[in-house]
């Protein structure tokens, strides 16, 4: 994309780029943006409100994920119980638990191996 814009700007002898000194970079960036936005399919263009809708879905997923983890770890419920309580399918709850527990493990500052704690080094 960028190469095509630069090549067109530099190779077209009939076109002179009347750009003030020092802003050729800005003009090429503008042309690159216009080129990219013009060639995008209509379905790839963001729709009004779509970012808000995606954020709402992410918030809902995070809420469900926290609820699923709490019900399993603190409430001693099975995955089947959680699926029924949250009104989700078994695979959906399993996916929420898997990704949520993986995220919790990655965020845990303690070493994965607790053998250091047993030896009194922590």
N, C-alpha and C positions, 0 to 999 in steps of 0.2 A: 504494500500500500504506500508506504512512505517513499519507496524507491520510484514507484510510478509517478507520484506527485512531483518529486524532485526532477525526474527525467522529463516530464512534460513541461515543467517551468523552465528548465534549462535548454531543452532541445528544440523548442518551438521558435524559429527565427522570426515569425510574424508577431509574436507576442513579446512585448517588452514589459517587464515588471517594474512599474513605477512605484518603488518603495523607498521611503526615506532611509538614509544610511543607518545601519545598525538594526533595522527591523526586518531584514530578509528572513531571519529565523522565525519571527512571529508570523509573517505572511505565509511561509511554508507550513507552519503548524496549523494556521487557519485553513489553508487549502487541504491539508491532510485530514483535518476534522470534517470538512465539508465533503471530501471524497468518501470517507468512511461512512458518514451518516447518510449519504445519498445512495450508497450501494448496499445498505443493510436491508434485508427483507422486512416487510411491514410487521411481521409477527415478532421480530427481534426487538422492535422498538418498545421501550417501556411504556406501559399504559398508565394513564393518570390513576393514582391511588394504588397502583400495584405494589409499590414499595411498602406502603402502609399495610396492605393486605398480607404481604409476605412477613412483615414484622409481627403482625397479629398471629399468624400461623406459628411463627417461631416461639412467640410467648406462650401460646397454647401448648405447644409441644414441650417446652421447658416445664410448664406447670404439671402436665401429665407425667413427665419424666420424674419430677420430684415426688409426686404423689405415689407413683409406682415403686420407687426406691424406698420411700418411707413405709409403705404398706408391707413390702417384703422384709425389709431389715428390722423395722421397729414393731410392726404389727403382726409379724409372724404369719403372713398370708402367703398362699401359694400363687404362682403365676396365673393359674386358672381363676382363683379368687379375685385377684387384682383385675384381670380382664373383665370379669363380671361386674365388679364394683365400679370400674371406670367406663364400662360400656364399650370396650375395645376388643379387638380380636386377640387371640393368644399370640400370633406372630408379631402383632403391633406392640404388645406389652413386652415380649421378649426382646424386640429391637430397642425399645426405650430403656429397658434395664441394661442391656449389653452396652449401649453407647453411654448411658449415664454412669454406670459403674466404671467403665474405662476412663471417662473424664475425671471421675473422683479419684481414681488411682493415680492418674497423671498429675493431678493437682496436689496430691498428698506429699508434703515435704519430707516425710519420714522415709528411710530406706525401705525398699521392698523386702529385704531380708532382715528380720528382726533379731538375728543372731547377735548383732552388736549390742542390743539392749540387754540380752541375757548375760552377756559378758561384762556388763557394767561400763561400757565405753561411751554410752550416750547419756 
